[in-house]
Amino acid sequence: MNLGDLGAEVIKVEKPGTGDDTRAWGPPFAGTESVYFLSVNRNKKSIAINMKNSRGAKLIRELAAVSDVFVENYVPGKLAEIGLGYEDIEKIAPHIVYCSITGIVVSVIYFLYSTYVMKVV
């Protein structure tokens, strides 16, 4: 969001079909999308890619190769399972800034559960 505010081209990858969960977080809504979603996704372009299939993962790698920053918020290790972890992206884009954001891991028992957390930068 902040990079977009400063003029960067930001491309958000969403899951096909439903997109970002926060599209439905409301009320309030502006049309069919939540005001929250619209506020935190301003200045972003959005594409839907199924990263779980090889074609989708290939598209993400191609996009990463020409990008400067890669931000992800998956459960730790999930992207590595499909060939999109830091080590994988770094091989094709050694220049890239790779930022991994995840929910708070309280203990080993809860390590594989994803969460929504407030991000303060």
Beta strands, then each sheet from edge to edge (+ up, - down):
strand 1: 10-14
strand 2: 29-30
strand 3: 33-34
strand 4: 44-48
strand 5: 69-72
strand 6: 97-100
sheet 1: 1+ 4+
sheet 2: 2+ 3-
sheet 3: 5+ 6+
end
